[in-house]
């Protein structure tokens, strides 16, 4: 008896087999492309160690959990942590025997180390393209890699300005003592003149748009500041002073760091705030000149700048990630408190440290000129 072939079913089987072969070939192609992509990604594996400075407390604990331990586990490079003493470290660099391979500097103090020729240039050869594309140009410096973003912003007492009343939402309104009466808190002279944003906010209050803030007109800033001087109840220096002043009823509104305000929020303190016209600030990770473990230091910087370690650090310490891709891993209820988040960054301006450290025709930096003016005009 002849066997009859069901041509219909045979065609189906051949089609399924063909599709299977295509799918298999497609999978192989994807695998090859993935392997090629991974081949292009710089390897961070290594040996030996790096010596990193850290300041102890909750900050160091967050660094260990998000950066130090995962880097050591993934790369095989040991992380040795030493106390953060920048003056001592700078002295060791000048002796030609740096006591650390990595340290953290405020962006405003970077120029001091550069004047001492105390920093190595950063080679970004170990940074993958995804990481680099997620980092703003401001934190990819020739001599430093951004460590985290933070903001100095406007805060106000909710006891004095409850939701049923108008609230200040711009620096022009912060300066408007008729519409919004009460004592103000602003950062004073000295170390806080830059990080406190006082001159930037005086400039914005005078009507200068955010995208025209720099180069800043120092004369205009101090003239505007003079208008508010009699209403300033506290020229603060320590970061906790202004939030505490708002809680105690000493101040009606003040400038304050976003991290301090986040802590106040968690404690249900009666403080409100706005991101509008805030100043985004940042620190740098740097490699001291003569680092004996320079290549390992570069691998460390490349690793901690990746999206996932940046997100882990933000979750541990509420520090704003310098890699925007990190927000894929950060809960929305935390992201709204971070300065670099997509919803907050649009209403802010990056502080321009290069302008602050720019040398004028008289041989002084803009910072030195501003400090002289500040002492002369605000200290009496």
Protein Blocks (a to p, Z undefined) as FASTA:
>chain_A
ZZdddfklmmmmmmmmmmmmmmmmmmmmmmmmmmmmmmmpccfbdehjdddddeehjllm
mmmmmmmmmmmmmnopacddddddfklmmmmmmnopafbfbdcddfklmmmmmmnopacc
ddfklpcfklmmmpcfklmcfkbccfbdcdddddddfklmcfkbccdfbfklmmmmmlmg
cddddddehjllmmnommmmmmmmnopafklmpccdfklmmmmmmmmmmmmmbdcfblkl
mmmmmmnomambdcddfklmmmmmmnopacdddfehpacddddddddehiaklmmmmmmm
mmmmpmklmmmmmmmnopacfbfklmmmgcfklmmmpfkbmklmmmpccddfklmmpccf
kopafklmmmmmmmmmmmZZ
